[in-house]
């Protein structure tokens, strides 16, 4: 049997080792492309103070300057370095996206596992999830920020709450299918406690689907943060973020296009990297999904 005709098998999550990474990268280029792009963005954001300059210093005499050796992307309408603000803005977008995805996935995992295994808890929880799914993210963010004031923490909460029901439904559906498997029933008949069965047999089955859903939530959270910041209800204006930059510079697009294009392109590249990683993870753990497309 040739390599091209060999059946593609899913990669067990628990058996992945460091020595398997080169093979996974060759067979699943989307994982390596998306993961590499995202890793590069995170590294650039983390070490930004070493090379990016000052993102908040204003110089009225350098307003709307073209790109130069001092300011690679020029300056905005307040004389601030666009390159520095773009790099530091990556910190906000990645922080909000990753933390929102982590909060939504972990909370959804916990609720989904319990709801999928407990029928009495399921009826109550899923009705609550249906109610949360009907709340628009922007309206919830505006309501929360109007009560507490703008901040990164409240923004993460406002984004994570509407994303949580989708994760809960996904985990619940996986648990409903796994709990009837013979090995789960055998573990219960053998005297294993319910917490041990959930931890050893049911929870690992949800991780591959949860990783893919987490990438989707992260991309959505990054876009939502940019949209909220553009509307003025995201992070405070003094904190550089891509949404704030696009909002404050949109009137000067014809004079200084990089003030809008630089954060806009970085936003698009970041979301593309997360989506590529999510698609690659789906193909990695479920090759049948790749053949159906």
N, C-alpha and C positions, 0 to 999 in steps of 0.2 A: 504494500500500500504506500503510495507516495505521500509526501508531506501535504500536497494540496488537497488530496482526496481524504486525508485523515479527518475523522470527526473532531469538531471543536468541543472541548469539554469545559465546563465551568470550573473556575479556580476556587477551591475551598478556602474560605477566609482564614480558618484557623491553621492552615498548613502553609501559608505564605511565609517565605523566609527571605533574608537579604539576598541570598544567592539566586532566588527566583526573579528578582527585579529586572535584570537584563532581558530575560525571556519574556516577561510580561510586557516590557516596553516595546519589544519587537512585534509581538502578536497583537498588542492593543495600543496603537500609536496615539489614540485620543487621550489615554491616561497619561502618557509621557508628555504630550503636548500641553494639555491642560494643567497637569501638575507642575510641569516645568515653568510655564508662564506664571502660574499663581505663586510658586515658590520664589521666582525672581521678583515679582511685585512685593511680596512680603519682605524680602531681604532689603530691597531698595527703600521701603518705608521704614524699616527698623533702623537702618544706618543713616537715615536722612540727615540728622544733625551733623554728620561728619563731612558732608559735601554739598548739601542743598542750599545753605545760606539761611537768612532770616525771613520767615514768611509773614511777619506782622509789622516789620519796620516800614514806615510811610515816609516818602520824600516827595512833597508837592512839586518840586522842581524837575522830577523825573516821571511825570504823569504820561502814560500812554506812549512810552518810548519803544522803538522797534528792538528786535533781538540784537544783542551785543555780547562781547566777551564777558562783561560784568553780569548782565542779565540775559541768559540764554534764550528765554521766551519773551523778553521784553518786560514791560511793567503795566499794571492796570491803571484804572482811573484815579487811584489814590497813591500811585507811585510805589506800589509793592511789587516784589519780584514774583512774576507769574510762575517761573520754574520752581522756586522754593514752595510756593503755595500749592502747586500741583502735586509735588512729591509729598508734602506734609498732608495734603488732602487725602492721599491714599491711606494714610493711617486711620483716618476717620471712617472711610468707606469700608476698609477691611475689618476694622474693629467692630463696627456696627453690624456688618454682614455676618462675620463669624460668630459673634456673641449672640446675635438674634437667632441664627441657625442652631447654635448649641442649646440655647434656652428652649426653643420650640421643639427640637428633636428629643431632648432629654425629658421634658415634661410630657410631650406626646407619647414617648416610649413608655413611661411609667403608667400613664392613664390608659394607653391602648392595651398594654399587657393585662392590666387588671380588668378592663372592660371586656376583653376577648375571652377571659377565663371565667368571669363571674357574670352570669346572666342577669341577676338582680341589679348589680352595679351597672351593667351595660345599658339597660333601658333608661336610666336616669342620666348617665354621663353623655350618651350620644345625643340626647335631646339638648343638653347644654352645648355640646359641640355644634349642633345645627344652629343654635342661636348665635354663637360666636362667629360662625362663618357668614352670617348675614350682616356683620358690622364692617363697614368699609375701613380700611387701615387709616386713610387720611383723616376721616372724621374722628376715629378713636384717638389718633395722635393729637389732633387739635383740641379735643376735649381734655385729654390728660395734661397737655402742656399748658392749657389755660388755667388748670387747677394748681399745677406745681411749678410752672415756669420751664423754659427750655433747658435741655440738658441731654447728655449722651445716654445716661441711665434710663430716663423716662422714654427716650426715643427707642431704645432697645426693647423695652417692655411693650411699647405701643406697636412695634412691628412683630414681636414674637407672638403676641396673643392671637391675632388673626391667622397666623401661619400654623399655630398649634393644632387646630382641628384636622387639617389635612394629614398631618403626621399621625395623629391619633387614629384616624380611620384606616390608614395604611397598616399600622402595627396591629390593630384589631383584626383586620382581615387575615393577616398572616397567622396570628395566634389562633383564630377560629379554625384554620386549616391544619395547624400543627397539633392542636390539643387532642385531636381524634386519632393521631398516629399510634400504631401498635407499641412503639418503644416508649411513648409517654404513658400509655395505659399500663405497660409492664412495669415501669418505674413506680407508678402509684400502687400497683398490686404488690410490688416487692417491699413496700413499707417506706418508700422515700416520701419525705414531707413535701407539702406543696411549695414552700419557698425553694427547696432544693431542685424540684422539678422545673420550676419557672427559671431558675438561674442556670441549670445545666442543660436543659433540653429545649425549652421554648424560647428563651431570650436569644441564644445564638442564631436561631433561624430568622430573627427579625433584623439582624445587623446589616446584611447586604442591601436589602431594600431600604433600610434606614439611611445608609450612607448615600445612596442615590437621591433619596428625598431630601437629605440634608444639603446636598449641593444645589438642588433646585431652590430650596428655601433661602440659601445664602445669596444666590443670584438675585432672587426677588427682593431680598432685604436691602441689597446694595442699591438697586434701582429705586426702591421705596424711600430710602434715606436721601438719595439725590433729589427725588421729587419733592419730598417734604422740605428739604433745605432750600430748594428753589422757590417754594411758596413762602418761606420765612418761618416755618413752624418746626424746623429740624434743630440742628445744633446752633448755638448762639452765633451771631454774625462775626464776632471776633475770632472764632475758631475757623481756620481754613478747611473747607470741604469743597468737593467738586460741585455740589448743588449750589452752595453759596457763591462760588466763583462764576458759574454760568448765569446765575440770577443777577449779580451785581454788574456783570460786564456785557450783558446782552444788548444794551443800548449803544455800545461802542464796537459792535461787531465789524462794521465797515472800516473803522479806523485802526483797530487793533484786533484782528481776527484770532490771534493765538490766545487771547484772554478767554475765549469761549471754546476754541477747538482743542486746546491742550487738555483741559479737564474733561471735555466731552469724549475725546479719543481715548483717554486713560480709562474713563468709565466704561466705554464700549469694550475695550480690551480686557478689562477685569471681568466683566460679565461673560464675555466670550470664553475666557479661560475657565471660569467656574462651570459653565455649561458643557464645555468640552470634557472636563473632568467628570462631570456627572454622567454624560453619555458613555464615556469610556468605562466607568465603573459598572454601568448597567450591562454593557457588552461583556465585561470581565466576569461578572457573577451570573449572567443569564445570556449565554450565546444565542439562544433561540430568539431573543428579541432582535438581535442583529440580523438574523436570517429572514425575519418577518418584514423588515423594512425594505 
